[in-house]
Amino acid sequence: MSSEMMHDGEGRMGEASRREFIAGAVAAGVTLACGEAAVGQAAQVAPLPHVTIAGVRIPRMIVGCNPIGGWSHMSRNMTLAMADYFTQERTVSFLSGCEKQGLDVWIGYWDDKPRKALKQLWAQGSKIRPYFLGQLEEGGKISKDLLEYKPIWYVHHGNVTDTLFRAGKQEQVHDFVKRVHDTLGIPAGISAHNPDCIKYAEDHGWEADLYQCCLYYVTRPAEEIRAKLGSAPLGEPFLDGDRDRMLDVIRQVKKPCLAFKILGAGRLCDSDYSVEEAFQYALSRIKKSDAIIVGMWPKYKDEVGQNIALLRKYGRTA
C-alpha cells in the first residue's frame, strides 16, 4: 500500500479512498503481526548471515554502542533520552535479547556501564563477544587491562584517527596497530570517518586486520565545507555524497570492513521504507566479506527485530 493517501479535489480523503486506506491498514496490521512472529521463529531456527573477519566468524551485523552510551549525533535532548533509557538493567536486558536473536558481537566503549554489563551477562551464561575502540596511551603504550574483557579486536578510534591524520601524525595510528599486535596479541583495526585515511593505510601496506568505515564524514572541519559550499551546516555534517565515497573505498580495499552509520545516525529512520532502503543500499555495495554496525534504541519499536529481518533479506553472502 502506498504511503500517500488519495484525496479529493479539496484536500479531503474521498469515501472510496478512505475505505481502501482502512482496509489496507487492517491488512498491514495483520501482516506486521504475522511478520513479527515469523522474525521471532526464524531467529530461533535459522542462522543469520555470517562473515569471517580477522579470523573471527561473526554475524554480518554488529550491535552498536552509541545509543547505550548516549551519543545521539542529533541533539542534547535526544542524547539525554538515550542515556536515560539505557540504564544498567536495560543495557543487560537489551544485549541479552540481541544475543538470543543471533547478534552476539557488540562494539563496546571503555566505561563502567559496558564493563559491568559484560560481567553480568557472562555471569548469567552469556557468550556475547565485545570489541573496543581506543588509542595509544601516554608514552605510546597499550595497557593489557583490556584483555580482561576478552575483546575479539581492538580498533583505533575514528575521531582520533581523523584528527591525527589532519595534523600529519598518522604514524601514531600505525603505531597503535603494531602495539596491539605486539602487546595484546589480538587483531587490530582502524576506524575513520574520512575515507582518505582508510585509503592511505591500505596504500601504504599497514598491518591493520580490518577497517571500520563511517559512511558519513562527520568530522570534516567546518572551514573545509565553507571553502567548498560558501557556508557550513549547524552541527555535524551529514552530506549525502559522502556515503558513496566511503562505499567506493570499502570496495577498493582488500581487507574486510565494518560499515557504520548506515542509517545516518537516525536521519534515514523517518519511515520503515527509508530504513529498508539504507540497509539495502549499504549491504549491496560493501564487499561480501564485510559487515555493518547498527545502533538500536528499542524504546518505541522493535528495532532489533526489524534490523534482523532486513539483514536476512539483503545481507546474504551466497
Backbone torsions as a table, in degrees:
resi	resn	phi	psi	omega
1	MET	NA	136.2	-179.6
2	SER	-66.9	147.2	176.9
3	SER	-76.8	-10.8	179.4
4	GLU	-94.2	127.3	179.1
5	MET	-82.6	145.8	175.7
6	MET	-83.2	135.5	-177.3
7	HIS	-126.5	158.3	174.1
8	ASP	-80.9	-177.3	-173.5
9	GLY	-64.0	-21.0	-178.5
10	GLU	-97.1	10.4	177.7
11	GLY	89.2	3.4	177.1
12	ARG	-99.2	147.9	179.1
13	MET	-70.8	127.8	177.6
14	GLY	-68.4	160.6	-176.0
15	GLU	-62.0	-44.1	-180.0
16	ALA	-63.0	-41.1	-179.3
17	SER	-67.9	-35.1	179.0
18	ARG	-63.8	-43.9	178.4
19	ARG	-62.5	-40.4	179.3
20	GLU	-64.2	-40.5	-179.3
21	PHE	-65.7	-44.2	-179.4
22	ILE	-63.8	-43.5	179.0
23	ALA	-61.6	-41.8	179.6
24	GLY	-65.6	-38.9	-180.0
25	ALA	-64.5	-41.2	177.8
26	VAL	-62.3	-45.3	179.5
27	ALA	-61.8	-40.1	-180.0
28	ALA	-64.7	-37.7	179.0
29	GLY	-64.3	-41.0	177.3
30	VAL	-64.4	-44.7	179.8
31	THR	-61.3	-42.3	-179.5
32	LEU	-63.1	-44.3	180.0
33	ALA	-61.8	-45.0	177.8
34	CYS	-64.4	-38.6	-179.2
35	GLY	-64.3	-40.7	179.4
36	GLU	-64.2	-39.3	177.9
37	ALA	-64.6	-40.5	-179.6
38	ALA	-64.7	-39.5	178.2
39	VAL	-61.4	-43.5	180.0
40	GLY	-62.5	-42.1	179.6
41	GLN	-67.1	-42.9	-178.0
42	ALA	-63.0	-37.6	-178.6
43	ALA	-63.6	-26.8	-178.2
44	GLN	-84.1	-28.3	-171.1
45	VAL	-111.7	-22.8	-175.4
46	ALA	-118.4	135.4	179.5
47	PRO	-71.1	150.0	175.0
48	LEU	-75.6	159.8	171.4
49	PRO	-57.6	134.6	-178.5
50	HIS	-125.0	157.2	171.1
51	VAL	-138.0	164.9	175.3
52	THR	-112.7	120.2	-177.9
53	ILE	-124.8	123.2	-179.1
54	ALA	52.6	41.4	176.2
55	GLY	80.7	3.8	-177.6
56	VAL	-116.1	124.1	176.8
57	ARG	-82.2	125.1	-174.4
58	ILE	-136.7	157.8	169.1
59	PRO	-60.9	151.5	-176.9
60	ARG	-75.8	2.2	172.5
61	MET	-130.3	125.0	178.1
62	ILE	-100.3	141.8	178.5
63	VAL	-76.6	123.5	-179.5
64	GLY	-79.3	168.8	-175.0
65	CYS	-116.1	-8.2	-173.5
66	ASN	-60.5	-45.5	177.7
67	PRO	-61.1	-38.4	180.0
68	ILE	-65.0	-40.4	179.8
69	GLY	-80.4	-12.2	179.9
70	GLY	83.8	34.3	176.1
71	TRP	-109.0	91.5	-174.2
72	SER	-80.6	-24.0	-172.9
73	HIS	56.8	28.0	179.7
74	MET	-125.5	-70.0	-175.9
75	SER	-154.5	164.8	-179.9
76	ARG	-62.2	-42.8	-178.5
77	ASN	-65.9	-38.6	177.1
78	MET	-64.6	-41.3	178.2
79	THR	-60.6	-45.0	179.2
80	LEU	-65.3	-38.0	179.8
81	ALA	-64.4	-41.6	178.0
82	MET	-64.5	-46.3	-179.3
83	ALA	-63.5	-38.6	178.8
84	ASP	-66.8	-38.5	-178.6
85	TYR	-66.2	-46.5	-175.1
86	PHE	-84.5	72.4	169.6
87	THR	-66.1	172.8	177.6
88	GLN	-58.8	-43.7	-178.9
89	GLU	-64.0	-44.8	-179.3
90	ARG	-68.5	-34.1	178.2
91	THR	-61.4	-46.0	178.6
92	VAL	-63.6	-45.0	-179.4
93	SER	-63.5	-42.4	179.9
94	PHE	-62.5	-49.7	-178.9
95	LEU	-65.8	-36.0	176.5
96	SER	-63.3	-41.5	177.7
97	GLY	-64.8	-39.8	177.3
98	CYS	-61.2	-45.5	-178.6
99	GLU	-62.4	-40.6	-179.5
100	LYS	-62.2	-25.4	179.2
101	GLN	-96.9	8.4	173.6
102	GLY	105.2	-7.1	180.0
103	LEU	-92.7	91.6	-172.7
104	ASP	-110.6	15.9	174.6
105	VAL	-121.5	130.0	-176.0
106	TRP	-131.1	131.6	171.4
107	ILE	-86.0	111.0	-178.6
108	GLY	-97.5	166.1	173.6
109	TYR	-115.9	155.7	-169.9
110	TRP	-85.8	90.8	-179.8
111	ASP	-157.6	174.1	-175.5
112	ASP	-62.7	-44.6	-175.4
113	LYS	-57.5	-54.1	179.9
114	PRO	-65.2	-36.5	179.9
115	ARG	-65.2	-44.0	178.0
116	LYS	-65.5	-38.3	179.5
117	ALA	-62.7	-43.7	179.9
118	LEU	-62.1	-45.2	-179.3
119	LYS	-64.1	-38.3	179.1
120	GLN	-68.2	-41.4	178.8
121	LEU	-62.4	-47.3	-179.5
122	TRP	-63.5	-35.5	177.9
123	ALA	-64.9	-25.0	178.9
124	GLN	-89.3	2.5	178.6
125	GLY	96.7	7.0	179.5
126	SER	-66.1	151.1	175.6
127	LYS	-113.7	17.9	-176.5
128	ILE	-59.3	141.8	-175.2
129	ARG	-117.5	122.5	179.2
130	PRO	-100.4	165.7	159.2
131	TYR	-143.4	166.1	-171.5
132	PHE	-131.7	159.5	170.2
133	LEU	-99.5	148.1	179.4
134	GLY	-167.0	-169.2	179.0
135	GLN	-154.0	172.9	177.0
136	LEU	-65.0	140.0	175.7
137	GLU	-82.8	178.9	180.0
138	GLU	-57.6	134.0	-177.8
139	GLY	84.6	8.6	177.4
140	GLY	72.9	26.1	-177.0
141	LYS	-104.4	167.1	173.7
142	ILE	-130.6	128.9	-178.3
143	SER	-79.2	144.9	177.1
144	LYS	-83.2	-0.4	179.4
145	ASP	-58.2	-29.5	-179.2
146	LEU	-57.8	-32.9	-173.6
147	LEU	-64.9	-19.8	177.4
148	GLU	-60.5	-25.8	-176.1
149	TYR	-102.2	14.7	169.1
150	LYS	50.4	51.8	-179.6
151	PRO	-69.0	140.8	176.6
152	ILE	-78.1	-27.1	175.5
153	TRP	-146.1	169.4	169.5
154	TYR	-133.8	124.5	-170.2
155	VAL	-120.3	134.7	179.4
156	HIS	-67.4	130.9	-173.9
157	HIS	-60.9	132.4	-173.9
158	GLY	-62.0	-43.5	179.1
159	ASN	-60.7	-40.5	179.9
160	VAL	-68.7	-39.8	177.0
161	THR	-56.4	-50.7	-178.1
162	ASP	-60.3	-41.9	-178.4
163	THR	-65.7	-44.4	-179.1
164	LEU	-65.9	-40.9	177.9
165	PHE	-63.0	-41.5	-179.0
166	ARG	-64.0	-30.3	-179.7
167	ALA	-89.2	3.1	-178.4
168	GLY	75.5	19.9	-177.7
169	LYS	-111.1	35.1	-175.4
170	GLN	-62.9	-22.4	179.7
171	GLU	-65.3	-20.1	175.2
172	GLN	-67.4	-31.9	175.6
173	VAL	-68.9	-42.1	177.4
174	HIS	-61.6	-42.0	178.8
175	ASP	-62.2	-37.1	177.5
176	PHE	-57.9	-47.4	-179.7
177	VAL	-57.3	-46.4	-178.5
178	LYS	-66.6	-39.2	-179.9
179	ARG	-66.7	-38.9	178.4
180	VAL	-60.1	-45.3	178.4
181	HIS	-62.3	-47.0	-173.2
182	ASP	-76.0	-37.9	-173.5
183	THR	-91.1	-43.3	-175.6
184	LEU	-98.7	-23.8	179.5
185	GLY	67.8	29.2	178.3
186	ILE	-126.4	165.0	179.3
187	PRO	-61.4	146.3	-178.3
188	ALA	-119.9	140.6	179.2
189	GLY	-127.6	171.3	177.4
190	ILE	-128.4	125.1	174.4
191	SER	-104.1	146.9	178.7
192	ALA	-159.9	153.9	171.9
193	HIS	-100.2	-25.7	178.5
194	ASN	-89.0	114.5	-177.8
195	PRO	-60.7	-23.7	179.2
196	ASP	-64.1	-29.7	178.6
197	CYS	-66.5	-43.6	179.4
198	ILE	-64.1	-45.2	-178.7
199	LYS	-63.4	-39.5	179.7
200	TYR	-62.6	-47.3	-179.3
201	ALA	-60.8	-41.1	179.8
202	GLU	-68.6	-44.8	-177.8
203	ASP	-64.8	-28.9	-178.5
204	HIS	-95.2	7.5	173.0
205	GLY	67.5	31.3	177.7
206	TRP	-63.0	154.7	-171.8
207	GLU	-84.1	18.6	179.5
208	ALA	-59.9	142.0	179.3
209	ASP	-90.6	-21.1	-179.9
210	LEU	-159.6	162.6	175.5
211	TYR	-122.1	143.8	174.7
212	GLN	-114.7	117.3	-164.2
213	CYS	-121.4	116.0	176.7
214	CYS	-77.7	134.6	-178.5
215	LEU	-78.6	-2.3	178.0
216	TYR	-135.5	131.2	-176.9
217	TYR	-82.3	72.6	-172.4
218	VAL	-77.4	-10.7	178.2
219	THR	-97.6	6.9	179.3
220	ARG	-59.8	127.4	-178.0
221	PRO	-61.4	143.4	-178.9
222	ALA	-60.2	-35.6	-178.5
223	GLU	-66.1	-30.5	177.4
224	GLU	-68.2	-38.3	178.6
225	ILE	-69.7	-42.6	179.1
226	ARG	-60.9	-37.5	-179.7
227	ALA	-63.0	-29.9	-178.3
228	LYS	-93.2	-38.0	-172.0
229	LEU	-109.7	-13.7	-178.3
230	GLY	90.6	-13.6	175.9
231	SER	-157.4	171.0	-177.6
232	ALA	-129.4	150.9	179.0
233	PRO	-71.0	158.7	173.5
234	LEU	-79.4	126.4	-178.7
235	GLY	84.0	-162.8	-176.6
236	GLU	-67.9	139.7	-179.3
237	PRO	-86.3	110.4	172.2
238	PHE	-104.7	93.9	-177.0
239	LEU	-100.1	133.6	-172.1
240	ASP	-63.2	-30.2	-179.3
241	GLY	-70.6	-18.4	-178.8
242	ASP	-65.2	-33.6	-175.5
243	ARG	-59.5	-48.8	-178.8
244	ASP	-67.1	-33.9	-179.3
245	ARG	-64.5	-43.5	178.6
246	MET	-71.4	-37.9	178.4
247	LEU	-62.4	-34.8	176.1
248	ASP	-61.7	-43.9	179.6
249	VAL	-66.2	-41.5	179.0
250	ILE	-56.7	-41.9	-179.8
251	ARG	-71.7	-29.1	-176.0
252	GLN	-76.9	-38.3	-175.9
253	VAL	-74.7	148.9	-176.9
254	LYS	-83.3	-27.8	-176.3
255	LYS	-77.5	154.2	-179.1
256	PRO	-66.5	148.8	-177.5
257	CYS	-126.8	150.0	171.6
258	LEU	-111.5	112.6	179.8
259	ALA	-87.4	128.4	179.4
260	PHE	-128.4	166.9	-169.8
261	LYS	57.8	42.4	178.3
262	ILE	-68.4	-19.3	177.5
263	LEU	-101.9	13.7	177.8
264	GLY	60.2	37.3	-178.1
265	ALA	52.8	45.5	176.1
266	GLY	91.2	-9.2	-178.4
267	ARG	-71.1	-16.9	177.2
268	LEU	-107.5	25.6	-177.3
269	CYS	-113.1	20.3	-178.3
270	ASP	-68.5	-22.0	179.2
271	SER	-150.1	161.9	175.4
272	ASP	-61.9	-33.4	179.4
273	TYR	-63.1	-45.0	-177.3
274	SER	-68.3	-34.0	175.8
275	VAL	-63.8	-47.2	-179.5
276	GLU	-62.6	-41.7	179.4
277	GLU	-61.5	-38.7	-179.7
278	ALA	-67.1	-41.5	176.4
279	PHE	-62.4	-48.7	-178.5
280	GLN	-61.3	-42.6	-177.3
281	TYR	-63.2	-48.1	-177.4
282	ALA	-67.4	-48.7	-174.6
283	LEU	-68.9	-24.7	179.1
284	SER	-84.0	-10.1	-174.9
285	ARG	-117.3	-8.2	171.3
286	ILE	-89.4	167.8	179.8
287	LYS	-70.4	158.2	178.1
288	LYS	-64.4	-19.4	179.5
289	SER	-90.4	1.6	-175.3
290	ASP	-99.3	168.4	178.3
291	ALA	-135.9	175.1	178.3
292	ILE	-122.2	157.8	173.8
293	ILE	-118.4	130.4	-178.2
294	VAL	-134.4	122.9	172.5
295	GLY	-81.2	143.5	-176.4
296	MET	-134.3	139.9	-178.5
297	TRP	-132.0	92.5	-169.7
298	PRO	-84.9	29.3	-178.1
299	LYS	-67.4	-38.3	-172.7
300	TYR	-109.2	-18.2	179.9
301	LYS	-159.0	167.6	179.7
302	ASP	-81.8	78.0	-179.4
303	GLU	-66.4	-31.8	179.3
304	VAL	-63.0	-50.5	179.5
305	GLY	-61.4	-42.0	179.1
306	GLN	-62.0	-45.9	-176.9
307	ASN	-69.2	-35.9	176.9
308	ILE	-64.2	-41.1	178.2
309	ALA	-61.3	-40.0	179.6
310	LEU	-71.0	-35.2	175.9
311	LEU	-63.0	-42.7	177.8
312	ARG	-62.9	-37.8	-175.2
313	LYS	-74.1	-39.1	-171.5
314	TYR	-117.0	-8.5	-171.0
315	GLY	-101.8	10.1	178.6
316	ARG	-63.5	141.5	-178.3
317	THR	-103.4	-4.0	179.9
318	ALA	-127.8	NA	NA
